[in-house]
Amino acid sequence: MKKTDIVSFAFGNFFRRKARSALTVLGVIIGTAAVVIMLSIGFGMQKGYEDQINSWGNVREIYVYENYGWDSVTGEEISTEGKNYLDDIGFEQVKALDHVEAATPTLSAYYNLIKDNSQIADMSFQGISAADMEDFGYEILYGRALNESDIGTYNFVMSYNIPFYFRGFKEEYNWREIAEGEELPFNPVDEAISYKATWDWNYGNGPVDTSKPKKLTPEMKCVGIIAQKKGGDYDTTIYMDVKGLIDLRNKLDKNQQDYYNFDSETGISYATTEVIIGGSGISGSDGQNSDGRESIYSQFTVLADSKDHVQQLEKDIRALGFQTSSSMQYLTQMQEQTKFLRTILGAIGVVAFFVAALSITNTMIMSIYERTREIGIMKVMGCKLSDIRGMFLIEAGIIGVVGGLLGVGLSYGVSAAVNFLASKGGMGVLGIDSTSSAISVIPFWLNFAAIALATAVGVFSGLYPAIRATRLSALEAIKNE
């Protein structure tokens, strides 16, 4: 018998009993759709958590801290043996590790930013490596990101919210939530706008003591503004090159010390000339080891080349004597909390597929009983057993393929309905903001996997009936009515 004849017979038998074939295919459709939908909800939960974590910060980012004797995640006390420092030596050690795509030392400070000598905003300043800012994926709305030309300068990039927080010298400071898409009150990168920095928290209010050293207000320049983050943006940070911030800090801190330690009667300043990281407005450490090393940065920020390498990279960084934290840790905790639920969803899909497999097996066995005489004639005419077996397996495979294709199509409809209902806030019980994230996500590869699985289940379910057909006695089969 030709291969084409076998396939033709299989299709003919499939369409011969249309009602039975349709019901069997329906079982496969339901089984396929159940598996796809259950898995898609699991993927949707995972993506929802990732979106939520990414709204806090890049899931590939790792924050590196000095080891102060307790675990930054669990809070448990740990050994400080082999402790490392947040200095240039420690930074180069971290940057040289495998799977590091980008890294920057980070320094935090808190000063006032003055706009046009008439408005002020007290904000957080963060020093980063200007040359590496673009690598960390900051989305710039206006202007540009920091680059190598900004190293050591007072150029900065501000977050979207800052323009809303400037106030007049005599006005109350009114913090408020910025609405998504709210238009900026002015263009921060306008060349006509001047910016200055000061340590004076009362700048612009009341008289100035002219008998003391003049309060420095170094001029700065805004080169870009970061786009507003979706799903809630509360960032009020000014980003500038870390070397530029260190220089700015040293000048402002020395000026502050001179101002408060100046004796107007004697004209003598009792301020110290040495400025350390632990000085005014700086977050850092003044601890020093026997080698003279000390932490001169607040932290390191490391970007892993893949989210799959984040946890391993954290282990490697900890092995250098640092403490770490990352969004991936919180994502892993969230996924562990819902692991049981995702397992149950997957099990429901598997059970549905198992029921579909029994339906295919039952249909094929019934087909054998109805076609016993036909099978006997094929054997008498010299048909190979492999051809008879192949005919039944192909028929079972057709049921699997058709059911798989239609099941995948049905799953997209169900997925859309689930996402529509979830968009009304119905999934808040799982801790997912389903109003902004889809609860059901069907990866493209899952379509092919589902069809392949449905086909495999069909063929496997038809294996026993096919073998049973080949074992029928030719003479007994011919006698059968």
N, C-alpha and C positions, 0 to 999 in steps of 0.2 A: 504494500500500500504506500502511495506517495505521501510525503509530508503535507502537501497541500490538501490531500484528501482527508487526512487526520484532522487538520484544522477546520476544514469545511464541515465534517461530521460533528465536531465539537460545537461550532456555532449553530449548526442546524438543530442539535439537541437542546442547546440553550434557549433557542426561540420556539421550540416545539411546545413546551409547557410554559407559556408566557406568565400565567398567574403565579405558578410555583416559583419560577425564576425571579419574578419581581419581588415576591415576598422574601426570598433568600437574599437577594441583593439589598433589600431594605434593611435586613439585619446587619449586613456589612456596612451599609451607609451609617446606621445608628452607631455601630461599634467604632467606625473610623472617626465620625464626628465627635463621639464621646472622648476618645483618646486625644484628639487634636485640641478640643475645647479645654479639657482638664489640664493638659500640658500648657496650653496657651495662658491659662489663668496663673499657673505657676511661674511662667516666664514674665507675665504681666506684673505679678507681685514683685519679682526680682527687679524688673526694670523700674517699677514704681519706687522701690527703695533706693535704687541707684540714682534716679532723678532727684529724689528728696535729698540724698547725701550730696549729690553734685551741686545742689542749690546752696549747700553750706560751703562747698569747696570741691576742687577736683579730686575724684576718688583715687587718682594716681599720686597725689601729693602726700609726702611724708614730712612730718614736723619733728625736728631733732632738737632735743633739749639736753642740758647738763644733767648728769646723774646726781640728784640730791639725796639719794638713799631710800627712795620709795618709787614704786611702779606707777608710771603716769596713767595707766589704764585701770588697774585694780586698786591702786592706793596702798598696796602691801609694801612693807619694809623690805628693802633689798640691799645687797652688799654694794659698797662704793669702791671695792677693790678694782684697780685698773681704770679708774675714772678718767675720762678725757675732758677736754676743754673746748669751748666754742671760740676758737681762735683760728687764724689762717692755717696753722698746721693741721688742726682737726678737720677743717673744711676740705683741705686737699685730700685727706685720707678718705673722707666720705665720698667726695666727687670721683675718686679713682675706683670705686666699687663697681662690680658688674651690674648691668641693668639700670644704671643711672643715665637718664636722658638729659636732664638739666638739673642744676643746683645753684642755690644762691644763699649767701649769709643774710640774715635779717636782723635789723636793729629797730627797736620801737622807741618812740619819743612822743611827748605831748606838749605842744606849743600852740600859740594863737596864730592864725593867719589873718592878716589885715588886707582888705580890698579897698583900693582907691582912697586910703587914709580916712575912710568914713564908716566902714563896716568891718565887723570882726566875727570870726568863728573859731572856737576852741576845738581842735581836732587831733586825731591820732596821726602821727607821721610814721611812715614805715620805710626804712632804707632797704633796698634790694640791689642786686646786681643789675645795673641799667642795661648792660649788653645782653642779658638773658631774659628780659621781661617778656618779649614776644614768645619765647619758648614755653612760658607758663600759660599761654592761651588767653591773655587778657583781651577782651573784645573792646576796641576803641570806637567810640561814637563820633567824636570830633577830634581833629588834630592827629596825633601819632603816639605810639608807645615810646617809652624810653629806649635809647640805643647807646652805642659806644660814644657818641658825641656828647652825651650827658654825664659821662663819668666824672666825678669830682665837682660837678656844678650844682646849683640850687634849682635847676629845672625840675618840674614835677608833673605828675599825672594825678588828677583827682577823681574820686568816685562820683557816681551820678548824683548822689544825694546832697553833696556839699553845697552847691550853689543855693539850695533852698534854706540853708541854715545860717547864712550871713545875716547879721542884724546891725542896726545902727548903734552907736555908742551909748545912746540913752534909752534903748528899747529893751524889753524883756526878751530872754532867749526862749523861743517857742519851738520845742521839739515836736514833730508830728510825723505821721507815716506818709510817705510819698506815694501817691496813686500810680499804678502801673500805666506807663505811657504819658504821664504828666509832663507838659512842656517845661523846659528849663527857663528860669526867670531871666537869664542872660547867657551870652556865649562866653564860657570861661577862658577860651583860647584867644579871645580878642586882644590884639596887640595893644589896644588903647587902655586896657585894664592893667593896673599895677598891683602887685602883691608884695607883702612884707611879712616877716616872721618875728615874733617877740615872745619872750618868756613871761611878760607882764600880763597877768590875768585880769588886771583892772585897766588895761590900756584904753585911753579915751574917756575915762571917767575920773573926774576930779583933777586938782592941780598936780603938777609934777614938781618934785623937790629938785630945783636946779642946782642946789649946792652939792649934789652927789653926781657921780659920773653919769653921762648921758646913756639912756637905755638904747641899746643897739636894736635896729630893725632892719636886718639884711634884706635886700631886694631879691625876689624870686620870680620865676616865670612858669606859667602853666602851658605845657605843650600838648596836652591831650586830656580827654575825659572818658572814663570807662562807661560802656553802655549799661543801661539799667538791666538788672537781672530779673528774669521772669519768676513768678511765684513768690515774690517778696524780696525786696532789696533793702538791707539795713546797713550797708557798708558806708562808713564815714571816714575813709582812710585817704591820706595823701601819700602817694608813692614817689620816692625820689632815690637817686643813686646812694648806696650805703656810704660811700666815701664822702659824698657831698653832705649827707646827714651828719656824719661824724664831725666834719669840719664846722657845720652849722651849730651842732651841739656844743662843741668846745668853745666857740665864740660866745654863744648865748649864755652858757653856764659860767664862763669866766666873768662876763659882764654882770651877771646876776650876783655873783660872789663879790665882785668889786663894789657894786651898788650897795649891798646890805652890810658890807664890812668897812665902808668908808667913814672915817671920822671927819666931819665937816669942820671941826674946830682946829684939828692939827693938820688936816689935809693928807693924812696917812691912810693907806688902804691896808687892811689886815687880811685880805683875801689870799688864799693859797694859789699858787700858779699851777699846781698839778690837778688835772681834772680826770676823774675815773668814771668808769661806766655807771657806777652806782650814783652818780650825781643827779642834779635836778632834772626831773622829767624823763629819765632814762630807765629802761627796764633791762637789767643785766646783773652781773656778779662782780664782786671785787675780791673774790677768793683767789689765792695764788698758791701754787704748789712749789716744791723745792727747786724745780727747774726754772722758776720765774714765769711760768705760763699762767695765764688767767683768761677767763671768758670775756671777750670783748664784743661779742654779739649776743642778741637776745635768743636767737635760735638759728638753725639752718632749715631751709625748705628744699626738699628733694623731690624731683619728678621722676617716677619710675617709667621705663619704656613701655610697660604694659601693666594693666591692673592685675594680671596673673602673677606678676613678679613682686607685687607690693609687699606681701607678707615675708617672702624670703629676703627681700632687701632690708626690711625692718630688722630681721634677725641679724643680718650682717652688720648693720649700723650699731645695734645693741652690743654686738661682740667687740666693737671698737671702744666701748666704754661710755656710750650715750644712752639716753632714754628717747623713746619715739612715741608718736601717736599719729593716727591717720584716719581718714573717713572710712577706709576699708575695714578697720576694726569694728566700727559701728555697723557697717553693712553686713559683715559676717555675723555679728550678734543678732541683727534683725532676721537674717536668713535662717539662723539656727532656731530662733523662736517660732518660725513658721514652717520648719522642716517637716514636722508631723503632718500639718495640714496639707502641704504639697504632696506628701507621700500618699495620703488618703485620696486626694484628687486623682493621682496617677493610678492608684489601685482600682478606683471606680471605672476608669477608662479601660483598664486591662480586663476587668470582669465583663464589660460590655463586648469587648472583642472576643472573649472566650465564648460567650453566648452566641455570637455571630458564627464562630467556628463550628459549634455544635449544629447550628442551623444548616451550614453548608454540608457537613457530613451526613446529616439526615436526608437532605435533598438528593445527594449523590447516591446514597444507598437505595432510596426509593426509585431513583432512575434506573438502577441496576435491575431491580425486581421487575420494572415495567419493560425493560429491554433485554430480558434474559434470552429470549428466542433470537433476537437480533445478534447478540453476542455469540450464541452457539453457531449461527450461520457464518459469521465472520471467521470463527475458528476452523470450521469445516472447509471453508474456501482457502485456508492457508494463511490467514492473517497472523502476523507475529504477535506474540504476547505483549511485546514492548509497544507495538502500535495501539493495541487495545488499551493498555495502561496509559499511554500518552494521551489518547483521546479523552479519557476521563479527567486526567490531570489538567489538560488544557481547558476543558469545560469548567473545572473548579477554579482555574486561574482567571478565566473570563469573569466569573462571578466576583472574584476578589478585585480585579482591576476596575470593573464598572462600579462596584460598590465603593472602592477607594476614591475614585474620581468624584463621584457624586457626594460622597461623605465629606471630602475636602471642601467642595463647593458649599455644602450645607453648613460646615463649621464657620465659614466666613460670615454667613448670614447670622448665625447664632452669636458669633464674636461681636459683630456690630451691635446686636441687640443688647448684649451684656454690657458693652462699653457705654451705650446710650443710657441704660438704667443706672450704671455706676456713676455716670457724669452728674447725676442728681445728688450725689453724696452718699450713695448706698454702701460704699466700701470703707467708710471711715472707721468702722469697727476693727478693721485689720491694721489700722494705723497708716493707711495709704491715702494720700490726697488724690482720689480718683477723678476729681473735677479738672485736674490738670494733667493726669497721667492715665493712659489706657489700662484697664484692669486685665484685658485679654489681648495678648500680643502673639501673633502667629509668625514665627521666623520663616523665611522663604524656604529654608532647607527642610522644614517640618512637612511641607506639602509633599515633597518627593519621598521623605521617610514614611509618611502615612500611607501613600499609595503602594510603596514597596512592601510595607508591613501587611497591608490588606491583601496584596497578591500572594505573599508568602503564606499567610494564614489560609487563603483559599486553596493553594496548592497542597499545603500540609494537611488540611482537612479532607481533601479529596484523595489523599494517598491510600488510606485504608479501603475506601470503596473501589479504587482502581485496582488494588491488589486482589480484592475479593472478586472482581470481575474476571481477572485472568485465571482464577482458580476454579471457575465454573466448568463442569464437565460439558463438553461439546454436545454429546448425545442427549444428556439430560436437558440441556438448554434448548435443543431443537424441539424436544417433546413438549416443552412448556408452552402453554397457550397464553 
